[in-house]
Amino acid sequence: MDMRAILDRLIGFETVSHMTNLPLLRFVEGLLAEAGIPSTLIFDETGEKANLWARVGPADVPGVILSGHVDVVPVEGQAWTRPAFEVTQEGSRLYGRGTTDMKGFDACAIACMLEAAKRDLKVPLILALSHDEEIGCRGVGSMIDAMAEWSVPPRLCIVGEPTSMEAAIGHKGKVALRVTCQGRAGHSSLAPQALNAIHMAMDFGMGVRALQAEVAATGPSDADYDVPYTTLHMGKITGGVQVNVVAHQCVIDMEIRSLAQDDPQALIARVEAVAEAVVAPLRNDFPEAAITVERLWDYPGLGTEADADVVSFVKGLTGGNTHLKVAYGTEGGMFAQRLGLPTVICGPGAMAQGHMPDEYVELAQLQRCEAMMAALLARCEAGF
């Protein structure tokens, strides 16, 4: 089965992050098995999702990981003009959810594995497909834990997120936080005698905005990013019962996207200090007043040096001579930090098309990815 046929099948599986990915993985597992390639599934605690890894080539030689995720973001609320979960070709574009982010790369990597099974590789190829990347890289950790136990560790990792086939060497880390403001309920006609948690949240938000301005003005800076500083962003706020009730609780979900030079824990401590500054003046009159900051999940940033061997290696595969850093997060930082792997992000398509209605990938981008895979196979046959 060639890349295009594989992509058609992959897009047909509705693998939104809250849904099972097992039908897709069973398809990949069967495809690999037909080529004589064994694969391993690592299930999550529900048994409804899994990661998959497979190797072609010698087990006693460090190999090259081709890493991709198979979950996609929802399509609800988006104005699609084409079927979201089937491939529609119009001119040079292939439309469908996940064509860019990132089943296009997955299809190229799977096709590469099938071709690799026909070759005598001196350096193995390792396919690594993960779940729940779109909700914070929360699935790949169990697969990385398993790889950490291998007697022969991998050699390097290529993460196939969309970079227009340029070598990306960095992205920011991310921490997701839940901030809970606790006040005192009351009737709105006696509002001054209660403590409005929504007002507390507003004061907290103003403090976070002031902290953001300070970080932007005086914190570390990296001009390789579109936003060259660490960002603090409040994305969701929930609170209150109805208009004539003083809200006793308000919850804010927020994130910190940090440069490698910034310490996420120190930034969380500063967010907690903002919370304390709001609550402290209230405690005498309202002992129950509180703002708690809970760390929900996180992933590390990626900071591969521009002159690292893995960067020149990937550039050699693509024929490119430039590199970049990307605004979005990937599992690349986890492979680099937890396994110590030299890691580069390089894949077909542009993230400007990802997550959008009528998501698409250009055929030329997939062809460039196939060419990279062919060059990689040749290097693995030659032993690098």
C-alpha positions as CSV (number, residue, x, y, z in Angstrom):
1,M,0.0,0.0,0.0
2,D,1.5,3.4,-1.0
3,M,1.5,6.6,1.0
4,R,-1.6,8.1,-0.6
5,A,-3.7,4.9,0.0
6,I,-2.5,4.8,3.6
7,L,-3.4,8.5,4.1
8,D,-6.9,7.9,2.8
9,R,-7.4,5.2,5.4
10,L,-5.9,7.2,8.2
11,I,-8.1,10.2,7.6
12,G,-11.1,7.9,7.6
13,F,-10.6,7.1,11.2
14,E,-12.3,9.7,13.4
15,T,-9.6,9.9,16.1
16,V,-10.6,13.1,17.9
17,S,-8.7,13.1,21.2
18,H,-11.7,12.2,23.3
19,M,-12.4,9.1,21.2
20,T,-10.7,5.7,20.8
21,N,-7.8,5.4,18.4
22,L,-7.7,1.6,18.4
23,P,-9.4,1.0,15.0
24,L,-6.7,3.1,13.4
25,L,-3.9,1.4,15.3
26,R,-5.3,-2.1,14.5
27,F,-5.2,-1.1,10.8
28,V,-1.6,0.0,11.1
29,E,-0.7,-3.1,13.1
30,G,-2.2,-5.3,10.4
31,L,-0.5,-3.4,7.6
32,L,2.9,-3.8,9.3
33,A,2.2,-7.5,10.1
34,E,1.6,-8.2,6.4
35,A,5.1,-6.8,5.7
36,G,6.5,-9.0,8.5
37,I,7.0,-6.1,10.9
38,P,6.0,-6.9,14.5
39,S,4.5,-4.0,16.5
40,T,3.7,-3.3,20.1
41,L,0.7,-1.5,21.6
42,I,0.9,0.3,24.9
43,F,-2.6,0.9,26.3
44,D,-3.7,3.7,28.5
45,E,-5.5,3.1,31.8
46,T,-8.9,2.9,30.0
47,G,-7.9,0.4,27.4
48,E,-9.6,2.6,24.8
49,K,-6.4,4.3,23.5
50,A,-2.9,3.1,22.9
51,N,0.5,4.0,21.5
52,L,2.2,1.9,18.9
53,W,5.8,1.3,18.2
54,A,7.5,-0.9,15.6
55,R,11.1,-1.5,14.5
56,V,12.6,-2.6,11.2
57,G,16.3,-3.5,11.3
58,P,18.8,-4.8,13.8
59,A,17.7,-4.7,17.5
60,D,21.3,-4.3,18.7
61,V,22.0,-1.0,16.9
62,P,20.6,2.4,18.0
63,G,17.9,3.4,15.6
64,V,16.1,6.5,14.2
65,I,12.6,7.2,15.7
66,L,9.9,8.6,13.4
67,S,7.4,10.1,15.8
68,G,3.9,11.1,15.1
69,H,0.5,11.4,16.8
70,V,-2.7,10.0,15.5
71,D,-5.3,12.1,17.4
72,V,-6.8,15.1,15.8
73,V,-8.8,18.2,17.0
74,P,-12.6,18.3,16.8
75,V,-14.5,19.6,13.8
76,E,-17.6,20.7,15.7
77,G,-18.4,24.3,15.3
78,Q,-16.3,24.7,12.3
79,A,-17.6,25.6,8.8
80,W,-16.3,22.7,6.8
81,T,-17.3,22.7,3.1
82,R,-15.8,19.2,2.4
83,P,-16.1,15.9,4.3
84,A,-13.9,16.2,7.4
85,F,-13.1,12.5,7.7
86,E,-12.3,11.6,4.1
87,V,-9.7,12.8,1.7
88,T,-10.9,15.2,-1.0
89,Q,-8.4,16.1,-3.7
90,E,-8.8,19.5,-5.4
91,G,-5.9,20.5,-7.6
92,S,-2.7,20.2,-5.7
93,R,-4.4,20.0,-2.3
94,L,-5.7,17.1,-0.2
95,Y,-8.4,18.2,2.3
96,G,-9.4,16.4,5.5
97,R,-9.0,16.6,9.2
98,G,-5.4,15.6,10.0
99,T,-4.0,15.9,6.6
100,T,-1.5,18.4,7.9
101,D,-1.6,17.8,11.6
102,M,-0.3,15.2,11.3
103,K,-1.5,12.1,9.5
104,G,0.3,13.2,6.3
105,F,3.6,12.5,8.0
106,D,2.2,9.4,9.6
107,A,1.3,8.0,6.2
108,C,4.8,8.8,4.9
109,A,6.4,7.1,7.9
110,I,4.3,4.0,7.7
111,A,5.0,3.7,3.9
112,C,8.7,4.1,4.7
113,M,8.5,1.2,7.2
114,L,6.8,-1.0,4.6
115,E,9.6,-0.2,2.2
116,A,12.2,-0.7,4.9
117,A,11.0,-4.3,5.4
118,K,12.3,-5.1,1.9
119,R,15.8,-3.6,2.6
120,D,18.9,-4.8,4.6
121,L,19.1,-1.9,7.0
122,K,22.3,-1.4,9.0
123,V,20.6,1.2,11.2
124,P,17.0,0.4,12.3
125,L,13.9,2.6,11.8
126,I,11.5,2.9,14.7
127,L,7.9,4.0,14.1
128,A,6.3,5.7,17.2
129,L,2.7,6.6,17.0
130,S,1.1,8.2,20.0
131,H,-2.3,9.3,21.4
132,D,-3.5,12.5,23.1
133,E,-0.9,14.8,21.8
134,E,-3.5,17.4,21.0
135,I,-4.5,17.7,24.7
136,G,-1.0,18.2,26.0
137,C,1.3,15.4,24.8
138,R,-0.4,13.3,27.5
139,G,-0.2,9.9,25.7
140,V,3.4,9.5,24.6
141,G,4.9,9.4,28.1
142,S,4.1,5.7,28.6
143,M,5.9,4.8,25.3
144,I,8.9,6.9,26.3
145,D,9.0,5.1,29.6
146,A,9.1,1.8,27.8
147,M,11.9,3.0,25.5
148,A,13.9,4.1,28.5
149,E,14.1,0.4,29.5
150,W,15.5,-0.7,26.1
151,S,19.0,-2.2,26.4
152,V,20.0,-0.4,23.2
153,P,18.6,3.2,23.3
154,P,17.5,5.0,20.1
155,R,20.0,7.2,18.2
156,L,17.9,10.2,17.3
157,C,14.3,11.3,16.8
158,I,12.5,13.0,14.0
159,V,9.1,14.4,15.0
160,G,6.9,14.9,11.9
161,E,4.8,17.9,13.0
162,P,4.2,20.3,10.1
163,T,7.2,22.6,9.4
164,S,6.9,22.9,5.6
165,M,9.7,20.3,5.6
166,E,12.2,22.7,7.2
167,A,14.2,21.5,10.2
168,A,12.7,22.9,13.4
169,I,15.1,22.9,16.4
170,G,13.0,24.4,19.2
171,H,9.6,25.1,20.7
172,K,8.5,26.5,24.0
173,G,7.5,24.4,27.0
174,K,3.9,24.5,28.3
175,V,2.3,24.2,31.7
176,A,-1.5,24.1,32.1
177,L,-2.9,25.5,35.3
178,R,-6.3,25.6,37.0
179,V,-6.9,28.6,39.3
180,T,-9.8,28.3,41.7
181,C,-11.1,31.5,43.4
182,Q,-13.2,30.8,46.5
183,G,-15.4,33.5,47.9
184,R,-18.7,33.6,49.9
185,A,-22.1,33.3,48.4
186,G,-24.9,35.7,49.0
187,H,-28.0,37.4,47.6
188,S,-27.1,40.1,45.1
189,S,-29.2,42.7,47.0
190,L,-26.6,42.3,49.9
191,A,-23.6,41.9,47.6
192,P,-21.2,43.9,49.7
193,Q,-21.7,41.5,52.6
194,A,-20.6,38.6,50.4
195,L,-17.4,37.9,48.6
196,N,-17.7,37.7,44.8
197,A,-15.4,35.1,43.4
198,I,-15.8,36.5,40.0
199,H,-14.4,39.8,41.2
200,M,-11.5,37.9,42.8
201,A,-10.9,36.3,39.4
202,M,-11.0,39.7,37.7
203,D,-8.4,41.1,40.1
204,F,-6.3,38.0,39.7
205,G,-6.5,38.4,35.9
206,M,-5.3,42.0,36.1
207,G,-2.4,40.8,38.2
208,V,-1.5,38.1,35.6
209,R,-1.7,40.7,32.8
210,A,0.8,42.9,34.8
211,L,3.1,40.0,35.2
212,Q,2.9,39.2,31.5
213,A,3.9,42.8,30.7
214,E,6.8,42.5,33.1
215,V,8.0,39.2,31.6
216,A,7.7,40.6,28.1
217,A,9.7,43.7,29.0
218,T,12.4,42.3,31.2
219,G,12.5,38.5,30.9
220,P,14.5,36.3,28.5
221,S,14.0,36.9,24.8
222,D,14.5,34.6,21.8
223,A,14.1,36.4,18.4
224,D,13.7,33.0,16.6
225,Y,10.1,32.9,17.8
226,D,7.2,34.9,16.5
227,V,6.5,35.8,20.1
228,P,10.0,36.1,21.5
229,Y,9.2,35.9,25.2
230,T,7.4,33.6,27.6
231,T,3.6,34.0,27.6
232,L,0.9,33.7,30.3
233,H,-2.5,33.2,28.8
234,M,-6.0,32.8,30.4
235,G,-8.1,30.7,28.1
236,K,-11.3,29.8,30.0
237,I,-13.2,31.2,32.9
238,T,-16.3,29.6,34.6
239,G,-18.2,30.9,37.6
240,G,-21.5,32.0,39.1
241,V,-25.0,30.6,39.3
242,Q,-27.2,33.4,38.1
243,V,-27.4,37.1,38.1
244,N,-29.0,37.6,41.5
245,V,-26.5,35.4,43.4
246,V,-23.1,36.5,44.4
247,A,-20.7,33.8,43.0
248,H,-18.9,31.8,45.7
249,Q,-16.5,30.2,43.2
250,C,-14.8,31.0,39.9
251,V,-12.4,28.9,38.0
252,I,-9.8,30.0,35.4
253,D,-7.9,27.7,33.1
254,M,-4.6,29.2,32.0
255,E,-1.3,28.3,30.6
256,I,2.4,29.3,30.6
257,R,4.4,28.8,27.4
258,S,8.0,29.3,28.5
259,L,11.3,29.8,26.7
260,A,14.0,27.4,27.6
261,Q,15.8,30.2,29.5
262,D,12.8,30.5,31.9
263,D,12.0,28.3,34.8
264,P,8.4,27.2,34.7
265,Q,8.3,26.5,38.5
266,A,9.6,30.0,39.2
267,L,6.8,31.4,37.0
268,I,4.2,29.3,38.7
269,A,5.5,30.7,42.0
270,R,5.0,34.2,40.7
271,V,1.4,33.4,39.6
272,E,0.8,32.1,43.2
273,A,2.2,35.4,44.5
274,V,-0.3,37.2,42.3
275,A,-3.1,35.1,43.9
276,E,-1.8,35.8,47.4
277,A,-1.8,39.5,46.7
278,V,-5.5,39.3,45.8
279,V,-6.5,37.2,48.8
280,A,-4.4,38.7,51.6
281,P,-6.5,41.9,52.1
282,L,-9.7,39.8,52.2
283,R,-8.9,37.3,54.9
284,N,-9.9,39.3,58.0
285,D,-13.5,39.8,56.8
286,F,-13.7,36.5,54.8
287,P,-11.5,33.7,56.4
288,E,-12.6,31.3,53.7
289,A,-11.2,33.5,50.9
290,A,-8.7,31.6,48.8
291,I,-7.2,31.3,45.4
292,T,-5.5,28.0,44.6
293,V,-3.3,27.2,41.7
294,E,-3.3,23.6,40.5
295,R,-0.8,22.2,37.9
296,L,-2.8,20.1,35.5
297,W,-0.2,18.9,33.0
298,D,2.9,20.0,31.2
299,Y,5.4,19.2,28.6
300,P,9.0,20.5,28.2
301,G,10.3,22.7,25.5
302,L,12.7,21.6,22.8
303,G,16.1,23.4,22.5
304,T,18.3,21.6,20.0
305,E,21.5,23.5,19.2
306,A,21.6,24.8,15.6
307,D,25.0,23.1,15.1
308,A,24.0,19.7,16.5
309,D,24.7,16.7,14.3
310,V,21.0,15.8,14.2
311,V,20.2,19.1,12.6
312,S,22.8,18.7,9.8
313,F,21.6,15.1,9.4
314,V,18.0,16.1,8.8
315,K,19.0,19.0,6.5
316,G,21.0,16.5,4.5
317,L,17.8,14.4,4.1
318,T,15.6,17.2,3.0
319,G,18.2,19.2,1.0
320,G,17.4,22.3,3.1
321,N,19.9,24.7,4.5
322,T,17.8,26.7,7.0
323,H,16.3,25.9,10.4
324,L,13.6,27.5,12.5
325,K,11.7,27.4,15.8
326,V,8.0,26.8,16.0
327,A,5.3,28.4,18.1
328,Y,3.4,25.2,18.9
329,G,4.4,22.4,21.3
330,T,5.3,18.8,20.4
331,E,6.4,15.5,22.0
332,G,9.9,16.4,20.8
333,G,10.9,18.0,24.1
334,M,9.9,14.8,25.9
335,F,12.1,12.6,23.7
336,A,14.9,15.0,24.2
337,Q,14.6,15.5,27.9
338,R,13.5,12.1,29.1
339,L,15.6,10.0,26.7
340,G,18.4,12.4,26.0
341,L,17.7,12.0,22.3
342,P,19.0,14.5,19.7
343,T,15.6,15.6,18.2
344,V,14.5,17.7,15.3
345,I,10.9,18.5,14.1
346,C,10.4,18.1,10.4
347,G,7.2,17.3,8.6
348,P,4.9,18.2,5.6
349,G,2.4,21.0,5.6
350,A,2.1,24.2,7.6
351,M,0.5,24.6,11.0
352,A,-1.5,27.6,9.6
353,Q,-3.7,24.9,7.9
354,G,-3.8,22.7,11.0
355,H,-6.9,22.8,13.3
356,M,-8.8,24.8,10.7
357,P,-12.0,24.1,8.8
358,D,-11.1,22.5,5.4
359,E,-7.6,21.6,6.7
360,Y,-5.4,20.6,3.8
361,V,-1.9,19.6,2.8
362,E,-0.2,20.3,-0.5
363,L,0.8,17.2,-2.5
364,A,4.2,18.8,-3.1
365,Q,4.8,18.8,0.7
366,L,3.9,15.1,0.9
367,Q,6.3,14.4,-2.0
368,R,9.1,16.2,-0.2
369,C,8.4,14.1,2.9
370,E,8.5,10.9,0.8
371,A,11.9,12.1,-0.6
372,M,13.1,12.6,2.9
373,M,12.1,9.1,3.8
374,A,13.8,7.7,0.8
375,A,17.0,9.5,1.7
376,L,16.7,8.2,5.3
377,L,16.3,4.6,4.0
378,A,19.4,5.0,1.9
379,R,21.4,6.3,4.9
380,C,20.1,3.4,7.1
381,E,21.1,0.9,4.5
382,A,24.6,2.4,4.3
383,G,24.9,2.5,8.2
384,F,24.9,6.3,8.0
